[in-house]
Amino acid sequence: MALFARSMPSGLLAASRELTKAIVRQSHEQVVYKGQNIPFNVANYRAFAVKMTLFLAVPFAVPFIIVRYQLKKSSGQY
């Protein structure tokens, strides 16, 4: 990298440094409160707990419900 930097004209090198500094300055944001960097709202903890329980429990239960249905269907109860 140092060899590449030596071969660049000094004006171009300075411009690239300034551009890099500007990008880094704009990319950093101040985190004001806990949970600000996640894509969902956690302000209401009870609603969040219900939503997460449903989100995790329903996909987990679906295979068991399907197997139960298939077993009952094969035994003639449905």
PAZANU-604544 format. One record per residue: y, z, x of N, C-alpha, C in turn. Coordinates in nm, 3 decimals, decimal comma. Layout:
! residues N
n_py	n_pz	n_px	ca_py	ca_pz	ca_px	c_py	c_pz	c_px
Y	Z	X	Y	Z	X	Y	Z	X
...
END
This chain:
! residues 78
n_py	n_pz	n_px	ca_py	ca_pz	ca_px	c_py	c_pz	c_px
-0,118	0,000	0,082	0,000	0,000	0,000	0,125	0,000	0,087
0,121	0,073	0,197	0,238	0,079	0,285	0,265	-0,057	0,347
0,160	-0,132	0,380	0,178	-0,266	0,436	0,245	-0,358	0,335
0,204	-0,345	0,209	0,265	-0,424	0,102	0,412	-0,387	0,084
0,443	-0,258	0,089	0,580	-0,212	0,073	0,668	-0,261	0,187
0,615	-0,269	0,308	0,694	-0,317	0,422	0,725	-0,466	0,409
0,637	-0,542	0,347	0,658	-0,686	0,337	0,753	-0,723	0,223
0,780	-0,630	0,130	0,871	-0,658	0,018	1,016	-0,648	0,064
1,105	-0,730	0,007	1,247	-0,714	0,036	1,296	-0,579	-0,014
1,393	-0,522	0,055	1,437	-0,386	0,022	1,499	-0,377	-0,117
1,565	-0,479	-0,164	1,625	-0,478	-0,297	1,519	-0,474	-0,406
1,413	-0,550	-0,385	1,304	-0,552	-0,481	1,230	-0,419	-0,483
1,214	-0,360	-0,366	1,148	-0,230	-0,356	1,229	-0,123	-0,429
1,360	-0,122	-0,410	1,446	-0,025	-0,477	1,445	-0,046	-0,628
1,445	-0,171	-0,672	1,441	-0,200	-0,815	1,310	-0,154	-0,877
1,201	-0,173	-0,804	1,072	-0,129	-0,858	1,064	0,023	-0,864
1,124	0,092	-0,769	1,127	0,239	-0,773	1,208	0,287	-0,891
1,323	0,226	-0,916	1,407	0,265	-1,030	1,337	0,239	-1,162
1,267	0,126	-1,171	1,192	0,096	-1,292	1,081	0,198	-1,315
1,012	0,234	-1,209	0,906	0,334	-1,220	0,963	0,469	-1,264
1,075	0,509	-1,207	1,137	0,635	-1,246	1,179	0,634	-1,393
1,234	0,522	-1,439	1,277	0,511	-1,578	1,158	0,520	-1,673
1,049	0,456	-1,638	0,930	0,460	-1,723	0,875	0,601	-1,731
0,870	0,671	-1,619	0,817	0,807	-1,616	0,908	0,900	-1,696
1,039	0,884	-1,682	1,132	0,969	-1,758	1,116	0,951	-1,908
1,095	0,828	-1,952	1,084	0,801	-2,095	0,947	0,842	-2,150
0,847	0,848	-2,068	0,712	0,875	-2,117	0,687	1,024	-2,142
0,766	1,112	-2,082	0,743	1,254	-2,100	0,823	1,306	-2,218
0,753	1,376	-2,308	0,819	1,435	-2,424	0,799	1,585	-2,418
0,892	1,656	-2,471	0,885	1,802	-2,474	0,796	1,846	-2,590
0,691	1,922	-2,564	0,606	1,975	-2,669	0,672	2,102	-2,721
0,710	2,098	-2,849	0,787	2,208	-2,906	0,695	2,315	-2,964
0,587	2,277	-3,029	0,499	2,376	-3,090	0,353	2,336	-3,068
0,266	2,433	-3,085	0,124	2,410	-3,066	0,070	2,317	-3,174
-0,004	2,215	-3,134	-0,061	2,121	-3,229	0,025	2,000	-3,253
0,132	1,983	-3,182	0,220	1,868	-3,204	0,158	1,739	-3,151
0,070	1,747	-3,056	0,016	1,627	-2,993	-0,113	1,577	-3,057
-0,151	1,628	-3,173	-0,270	1,580	-3,242	-0,228	1,500	-3,365
-0,309	1,405	-3,408	-0,266	1,313	-3,515	-0,284	1,365	-3,657
-0,299	1,493	-3,677	-0,311	1,548	-3,811	-0,236	1,679	-3,819
-0,208	1,721	-3,941	-0,125	1,839	-3,965	-0,213	1,964	-3,970
-0,177	2,065	-3,893	-0,250	2,192	-3,895	-0,161	2,308	-3,941
-0,053	2,275	-4,010	0,040	2,380	-4,053	-0,025	2,471	-4,158
-0,101	2,413	-4,251	-0,172	2,491	-4,352	-0,316	2,507	-4,305
-0,348	2,625	-4,253	-0,479	2,647	-4,190	-0,594	2,641	-4,290
-0,573	2,690	-4,411	-0,682	2,688	-4,510	-0,715	2,546	-4,553
-0,613	2,466	-4,580	-0,637	2,326	-4,617	-0,703	2,251	-4,501
-0,659	2,280	-4,381	-0,718	2,216	-4,264	-0,865	2,255	-4,251
-0,898	2,382	-4,275	-1,037	2,427	-4,266	-1,125	2,360	-4,371
-1,073	2,346	-4,492	-1,150	2,279	-4,599	-1,172	2,132	-4,564
-1,068	2,065	-4,518	-1,080	1,924	-4,483	-1,178	1,903	-4,368
-1,171	1,987	-4,266	-1,261	1,972	-4,152	-1,405	2,004	-4,192
-1,424	2,102	-4,279	-1,559	2,134	-4,326	-1,619	2,016	-4,401
-1,540	1,956	-4,490	-1,589	1,840	-4,563	-1,613	1,722	-4,469
-1,523	1,702	-4,377	-1,534	1,591	-4,282	-1,660	1,602	-4,197
-1,699	1,724	-4,161	-1,816	1,743	-4,076	-1,944	1,764	-4,157
-1,936	1,827	-4,275	-2,055	1,861	-4,351	-2,113	1,742	-4,428
-2,028	1,660	-4,485	-2,078	1,549	-4,567	-2,161	1,451	-4,484
-2,112	1,401	-4,370	-2,198	1,310	-4,292	-2,325	1,376	-4,241
-2,321	1,505	-4,217	-2,441	1,576	-4,171	-2,544	1,585	-4,284
-2,498	1,603	-4,408	-2,588	1,623	-4,521	-2,647	1,493	-4,576
-2,582	1,381	-4,556	-2,626	1,254	-4,616	-2,769	1,218	-4,578
-2,812	1,225	-4,454	-2,952	1,190	-4,424	-3,053	1,280	-4,496
-3,023	1,407	-4,510	-3,114	1,499	-4,579	-3,121	1,465	-4,728
-3,010	1,429	-4,788	-3,009	1,390	-4,929	-3,088	1,261	-4,949
-3,075	1,167	-4,858	-3,149	1,041	-4,867	-3,299	1,065	-4,854
-3,340	1,148	-4,760	-3,483	1,179	-4,743	-3,537	1,248	-4,867
-3,465	1,342	-4,923	-3,508	1,412	-5,045	-3,526	1,313	-5,159
-3,431	1,222	-5,174	-3,439	1,121	-5,280	-3,562	1,032	-5,261
-3,588	0,988	-5,138	-3,700	0,902	-5,109	-3,834	0,974	-5,136
-3,841	1,102	-5,098	-3,965	1,178	-5,122	-3,990	1,199	-5,271
-3,885	1,228	-5,346	-3,902	1,245	-5,491	-3,937	1,113	-5,557
-3,878	1,005	-5,508	-3,906	0,873	-5,567	-4,052	0,835	-5,542
-4,102	0,865	-5,422	-4,241	0,827	-5,393	-4,342	0,915	-5,468
-4,303	1,035	-5,504	-4,394	1,121	-5,579	-4,387	1,098	-5,729
-4,295	1,012	-5,774	-4,287	0,976	-5,915	-4,196	1,065	-5,997
-4,118	1,147	-5,937	-4,029	1,235	-6,014	-3,899	1,165	-6,055
-3,863	1,059	-5,988	-3,742	0,983	-6,028	-3,781	0,854	-6,092
END
